[in-house]
Amino acid sequence: MRTFVLSSALLLLTTLLGATNYSAGDQLHVVAPSGLNMRDAPGTHGQRVGQIPWGETVTVINTLGFADDFAGTFESFDGHWVQVRYQDWEGYVFDAYLSQFPIITDLEAASAEYDGAFSDFDGMYDFWPLMLRAYAEQGIGRTGDPVQYLERGGGEMAHVMVLQNLRNDHLLVEHGYWEGSSAELQLRDVRNSEVYFLVMQLVEKLPNDIISLDEGRLKNIVYGDPWEHCAGQSIPDGECLVSVVRKSH
């Protein structure tokens, strides 16, 4: 089993699957920023039925067995053509642009605690973990109560770690230190494209001049130490804001 991790101020650890982490009857969300074309046959040769807007939900009708005949690669993402229903349309779409993670334009918890933004550069490092927690709660959902671990050093609190189980065996881990905080989202059995579009959705909450993304690392996630695989650096100070790596279990 493979897992993804998103780290630094924001860390994602994930177990990567191929393209088969859903089945007929499941509902998935369109994450293609410009919308997703639906066709009357699997493949780009099919006639265009219409375009499903970004953020909309579709129901999977038929996975076509995830057969190699219906596999492909677009924009570095591997995937399959599958049959879906959207409102009164039925047709075929490329599943790299579908995700179990919904598009949430208003992260209520983050907005309530931080007014939806940060007033200065340093505040960005507090906002990222808060935003990740807000997405985990709204976009994935909690299961059970959080578990807290405390570590003392020199008679003082040195590290607080809070673990919160999420639906579908995902996990949110929040770290608090005297010098700041960080958060990691551990995602189990997800597709590479799902991780990429989730990160892009969260990054859009920040001003364009704050972060520089390495899309190559976001699209080709590797095993390793998250601190050595930074996928997003702060432009003002060069610090790592986003790290995404794979875990073996």
Beta strands, then each sheet from edge to edge (+ up, - down):
strand 1: 3-7
strand 2: 10-16
strand 3: 27-30
strand 4: 36-39
strand 5: 48-52
strand 6: 57-62
strand 7: 71-74
strand 8: 77-86
strand 9: 89-94
strand 10: 98-99
strand 11: 147-153
strand 12: 156-165
strand 13: 171-177
strand 14: 180-190
strand 15: 211-213
strand 16: 230-234
strand 17: 240-247
sheet 1: 11+ 12- 13+ 14- 2- 1+ 17- 16+ 15-
sheet 2: 7+ 8- 6+ 3- 10+
sheet 3: 4+ 5-
sheet 4: 7+ 8- 9+
end
